[in-house]
Amino acid sequence: MKGIIYIGIFFFSFQLLASNEIMGFGSNPGNLRMFIHVPQQLVNSRVKVPVVLVLHGCSQTAKIVEKQSGWSDLADKYGFIVVYPEQKKVNNPMGCFRWYDYDDKELDEVKSVYQMLDFTERNYKVDTNRVFIYGLSAGGVMTVHMLIRHPEKFQAGACLAGGPFKMSEDGGMAMLQEMVFMEDQSREEWKRSLKEIDTNQTFPRLILGHGKKDPLVNIQNSFELIDQFSILYHMDALEDSLIMNFEGNPLIEKRIYRDQSGEEKIQFYLIENTGHALPVDPGEGEKQGGKTGMFAVDRDFFSTYYIARDFGLIDD
């Protein structure tokens, strides 16, 4: 009997130690999968810790974004939980989150991601004042949708190579065309895109990253996203600080946007000579990490580290 109990405890612990799939996290109207990474040192901890939701891009999986981004490695080092929603091919053959469908599909996937967070908060020791969300490409746009539809749940969010909420009034393929050929739009147009949203709410801080040579998601999408969120923040869309050669890297430019009180609301990393890819910096240094692969390139810039620092997960 003792052996059976021991095996049971070992199995339960193993489930918590790695990024394992969670079944039955909710009604799951969007038909998504949920994976979670809980660092070993947090398994029996009574201390409430932060949570980061990480959403992959098209043609990716939770496992791929976990490996390339390095989020789980940072979680092990700095002590926080990571949740990885994953799209199913039955929903979208390319594995894209369906942010572009202005119907129940988009809302259902938002609900599923919300349920994953709710499950995590109910079943783990979570500091609900330190919840963050991060997404790449299609996952980045879904991140924007989560920030706008559920601003009360997040302290900040990061969108890499993504775009605005409801960037086209038509949805569907028109949205995909907008991502490639996005043009400068007026503030009034972005106000119309937010007509169903209560803009008097407090919205989370926004962190952006975009390759200047992105052929799939034009970098103009990020500038339009700044315009859109400046409406939510009740501020202008003009940069207040510009840092060239960020951290001594000539490829990285950082722009900072502040509200009228001087609080940083938007941080924008622009990456030279980079297309539709996640910038990483493989290595063993303190500020190094991530893995190269499809949609992940070595730019001597471990973007995940700096985003985690901007989230407040790393004290520098």
C-alpha positions in Angstrom: 0.0 0.0 0.0 2.8 2.4 0.8 4.4 1.7 -2.6 1.1 2.6 -4.3 0.8 5.9 -2.3 4.5 6.7 -3.1 3.9 6.1 -6.8 0.8 8.2 -6.8 2.6 11.1 -5.1 5.5 10.8 -7.5 3.2 10.9 -10.5 1.3 13.9 -9.3 4.6 15.8 -8.7 5.8 14.8 -12.1 2.7 16.3 -13.7 3.5 19.7 -12.0 7.2 19.7 -12.8 7.1 20.0 -16.6 4.9 21.6 -19.3 2.1 19.1 -19.3 -1.3 19.2 -20.7 -4.3 20.1 -18.5 -7.5 18.4 -19.4 -10.9 19.6 -18.3 -9.8 23.1 -17.4 -13.3 24.4 -18.3 -16.1 24.1 -20.9 -13.5 25.1 -23.5 -15.9 26.6 -26.1 -12.9 27.4 -28.4 -11.7 23.8 -28.4 -8.1 24.7 -27.5 -5.5 22.8 -25.6 -3.8 23.9 -22.4 -0.3 23.2 -21.2 1.3 24.5 -18.0 4.8 24.8 -16.7 5.3 24.9 -12.9 9.0 25.2 -11.8 10.1 22.5 -9.4 10.7 24.9 -6.6 7.1 26.1 -6.7 5.4 22.7 -6.5 5.0 22.8 -2.7 5.5 26.5 -2.2 2.9 28.5 -0.3 4.0 31.8 -1.8 1.8 33.3 -4.4 3.7 33.7 -7.7 3.1 35.5 -11.1 1.7 33.8 -14.2 2.5 34.4 -17.8 0.2 33.2 -20.6 2.2 32.5 -23.8 0.4 32.2 -27.2 2.1 30.8 -30.2 2.0 31.9 -33.8 0.7 30.2 -36.9 2.4 26.9 -37.8 3.6 26.6 -34.2 2.6 24.6 -31.1 2.9 25.2 -27.4 6.1 23.0 -27.4 7.7 25.0 -30.2 7.1 28.4 -28.6 8.2 27.1 -25.2 11.5 26.0 -26.7 12.2 29.0 -28.9 11.1 31.7 -26.6 12.8 30.4 -23.4 9.8 31.3 -21.2 10.0 28.1 -19.2 13.7 28.5 -18.6 13.1 32.0 -17.2 10.3 30.7 -15.1 12.6 28.1 -13.6 15.2 30.7 -12.8 13.0 33.5 -11.5 10.0 31.7 -10.1 6.7 32.0 -12.0 4.2 29.8 -13.8 3.7 29.7 -17.5 0.5 28.7 -19.3 0.7 27.7 -23.0 -2.7 27.7 -24.9 -2.5 25.7 -28.1 -4.6 25.9 -31.2 -5.9 22.7 -32.9 -5.6 22.0 -36.6 -9.3 21.1 -36.7 -10.0 24.7 -35.8 -7.5 26.2 -38.2 -5.3 24.2 -40.6 -2.4 26.6 -40.1 -2.7 26.4 -36.3 -3.6 30.1 -36.1 -5.7 31.5 -33.3 -8.9 32.8 -34.9 -8.7 36.5 -33.8 -9.8 37.4 -37.4 -13.3 35.9 -37.1 -15.8 38.5 -35.9 -18.2 35.9 -34.7 -18.5 33.2 -32.0 -15.2 31.6 -33.1 -13.1 34.5 -31.9 -15.1 35.0 -28.8 -15.1 31.3 -28.0 -11.3 31.2 -28.1 -11.0 34.2 -25.9 -13.3 32.4 -23.4 -11.1 29.3 -23.5 -8.0 31.3 -22.8 -9.8 33.1 -20.0 -10.8 29.7 -18.6 -7.2 28.5 -18.6 -6.2 31.5 -16.5 -9.2 31.0 -14.2 -8.2 27.3 -13.7 -4.6 28.3 -13.0 -5.7 30.9 -10.4 -8.0 28.4 -8.7 -5.6 25.5 -8.6 -2.2 27.1 -8.0 -0.8 29.7 -5.7 -1.1 32.7 -8.0 -0.5 36.4 -7.3 -3.5 37.7 -9.2 -1.9 41.2 -9.3 1.0 39.9 -11.4 -0.7 38.2 -14.3 0.7 38.8 -17.8 0.1 37.6 -21.4 2.5 37.3 -24.4 1.9 36.3 -28.0 3.7 35.9 -31.3 2.1 36.9 -34.6 -1.5 35.5 -34.6 -0.9 34.8 -30.9 0.1 38.4 -30.5 -3.2 39.7 -32.0 -5.1 37.3 -29.7 -3.1 38.8 -26.8 -4.3 42.2 -27.9 -7.9 40.8 -27.9 -7.4 39.4 -24.4 -6.0 42.7 -23.1 -9.0 44.7 -24.5 -11.7 42.2 -23.7 -10.5 41.4 -20.2 -8.2 44.3 -19.0 -9.0 43.6 -15.4 -7.1 40.3 -15.5 -3.7 41.5 -16.7 -1.0 43.9 -15.5 0.7 44.0 -18.8 0.8 42.2 -22.2 3.4 41.8 -25.0 2.6 41.5 -28.7 5.4 40.5 -31.1 4.8 40.9 -34.8 1.1 41.3 -34.2 -1.5 44.0 -34.9 -4.5 46.0 -33.7 -7.8 44.9 -32.3 -10.4 44.6 -35.2 -8.0 46.1 -37.7 -10.7 45.8 -40.4 -14.4 46.2 -40.2 -14.9 43.2 -42.5 -13.0 40.5 -40.6 -12.0 37.2 -42.3 -9.6 37.5 -45.2 -9.7 41.3 -45.1 -8.0 41.1 -41.8 -5.1 39.0 -43.2 -4.7 41.4 -46.1 -4.5 44.3 -43.6 -1.6 42.6 -41.8 0.5 42.6 -45.0 -0.6 45.9 -46.4 -1.4 47.9 -43.3 -1.5 51.7 -43.9 -1.7 54.7 -41.6 -5.2 55.1 -40.3 -6.8 58.0 -38.5 -7.5 58.2 -34.8 -11.2 58.4 -35.6 -11.0 55.1 -37.4 -9.4 53.4 -34.4 -12.0 54.9 -32.1 -14.7 53.2 -34.2 -12.9 49.9 -33.8 -13.3 50.2 -30.1 -17.0 51.2 -30.2 -18.1 48.1 -28.3 -15.4 48.6 -25.6 -15.8 50.6 -22.4 -12.8 52.9 -22.8 -13.1 54.2 -19.3 -11.6 51.1 -17.9 -8.0 50.8 -16.8 -6.1 49.0 -19.5 -2.8 47.0 -19.0 0.6 48.2 -20.1 1.6 47.2 -23.6 5.0 45.9 -24.8 5.6 45.5 -28.6 8.3 43.9 -30.7 8.6 43.9 -34.4 11.2 43.2 -37.2 11.6 46.2 -39.5 11.6 44.0 -42.5 8.6 41.8 -41.7 7.0 40.8 -45.0 4.1 38.9 -43.5 2.9 41.4 -40.8 3.9 44.9 -41.8 5.6 46.8 -39.0 3.0 49.5 -39.6 0.6 47.2 -37.7 2.6 47.9 -34.5 2.4 51.7 -35.0 -1.3 51.4 -35.6 -1.6 49.4 -32.4 0.1 52.2 -30.6 -2.4 54.6 -32.0 -5.3 52.3 -30.9 -4.0 51.8 -27.4 -3.2 55.5 -26.9 -7.0 56.0 -27.1 -7.5 53.5 -24.3 -4.8 55.2 -22.3 -6.3 58.7 -23.0 -2.9 60.0 -24.2 -1.2 61.0 -27.5 0.6 58.5 -29.6 4.0 60.3 -29.7 7.1 58.7 -28.3 8.6 60.3 -25.2 12.0 58.5 -25.2 14.1 56.9 -27.9 17.0 54.5 -27.1 19.2 53.6 -30.0 21.7 50.7 -29.7 19.7 49.3 -26.8 21.9 47.5 -24.3 24.8 48.1 -26.7 23.1 46.2 -29.6 23.1 48.2 -32.8 20.2 46.1 -34.1 17.8 47.2 -31.4 15.9 50.4 -31.0 13.5 51.0 -28.1 10.8 53.6 -28.0 8.8 54.5 -24.8 5.4 56.2 -24.7 4.1 57.8 -21.4 0.7 59.1 -20.3 0.1 62.5 -18.9 1.2 61.4 -15.4 4.6 60.2 -16.8 3.8 56.5 -16.4 5.3 54.3 -19.1 2.3 52.7 -21.0 3.9 51.4 -24.1 7.4 50.1 -24.8 8.3 49.2 -28.4 11.3 47.2 -29.5 12.2 47.6 -33.2 14.6 45.1 -34.6 16.8 45.9 -37.7 17.4 43.4 -40.5 14.7 41.1 -39.2 11.6 39.7 -40.8 8.7 37.8 -39.3 10.7 36.2 -36.5 11.3 36.1 -32.8 14.7 37.6 -31.8 16.7 35.4 -29.5 20.3 35.1 -28.2 21.2 31.5 -27.6 23.8 31.1 -24.9 24.5 30.6 -21.2 24.8 34.2 -20.2 22.5 35.9 -17.7 20.7 37.8 -20.4 21.0 35.1 -23.1 18.5 32.4 -24.0 16.0 31.1 -26.5 16.5 28.8 -29.5 16.7 29.5 -33.2 14.3 27.8 -35.6 11.4 28.6 -38.0 10.3 32.1 -37.0 13.1 32.5 -34.4 16.5 34.1 -35.3 19.7 35.0 -33.4 20.0 38.8 -33.1 22.1 38.8 -29.9 18.9 39.9 -28.3 17.0 37.6 -25.9 13.7 39.5 -26.3 11.9 37.3 -23.8 14.3 38.3 -21.1 13.8 42.0 -21.6 10.0 41.5 -21.9 10.0 39.6 -18.6 12.1 42.4 -17.1 9.5 44.9 -18.4 6.8 42.8 -16.9 8.6 43.2 -13.5 9.4 39.5 -13.3 13.2 40.2 -13.2 14.9 42.7 -11.0 17.9 44.2 -12.9 
